[in-house]
Amino acid sequence: MLSALGYLPELTGIPHSSAQQLALHDVFVASMLIVGFFTGAQNLVVSDDDSITLPGSGD
């Protein structure tokens, strides 16, 4: 089974090194958005203020 950090770069087009720098909260939110897409769940409202990963981190 792949972890979220394994499939996030493939689905989002970001480098693996950038995905590894994401805060755990941001990985969780991104994962739930992807799960919601495939399950047809209601959209999660996410704003830039919800992110705890510092802007400019990664490649």
C-alpha positions in Angstrom: 0.0 0.0 0.0 1.3 3.4 -0.9 1.4 6.2 1.6 0.0 9.6 0.9 3.5 10.9 0.2 3.8 8.3 -2.5 0.8 9.3 -4.5 0.5 13.0 -3.8 3.4 14.0 -6.2 1.9 11.8 -9.0 -1.6 13.3 -8.6 -0.6 16.9 -8.0 2.5 17.2 -10.2 4.8 18.4 -7.4 8.3 17.1 -6.9 8.7 14.3 -4.3 11.1 16.5 -2.4 8.3 19.1 -2.0 5.8 16.6 -0.9 8.2 15.4 1.8 8.4 18.9 3.2 4.6 19.3 3.7 3.3 19.5 7.2 1.4 16.4 8.3 -1.8 18.4 8.5 -1.4 19.5 4.9 -0.7 16.0 3.8 -3.9 14.9 5.6 -6.0 17.7 4.0 -4.7 16.9 0.5 -5.3 13.2 1.0 -8.9 13.8 2.1 -9.5 16.1 -0.9 -8.3 13.3 -3.2 -10.4 10.6 -1.4 -13.4 12.9 -1.6 -12.9 13.3 -5.3 -13.0 9.5 -5.9 -15.8 8.8 -3.4 -18.1 11.7 -4.4 -18.0 13.1 -0.9 -19.0 16.7 -0.3 -16.3 19.3 -1.0 -14.1 20.3 1.8 -13.7 24.0 1.9 -10.0 24.8 2.2 -8.4 28.2 2.2 -4.8 29.3 2.1 -5.0 30.3 5.7 -5.6 26.6 6.6 -2.1 25.5 5.4 0.6 25.2 8.0 3.4 24.5 5.5 5.5 27.6 5.0 5.2 29.2 1.5 8.2 28.7 -0.6 9.2 25.4 0.9 10.3 22.7 -1.5 11.8 22.9 -5.0 
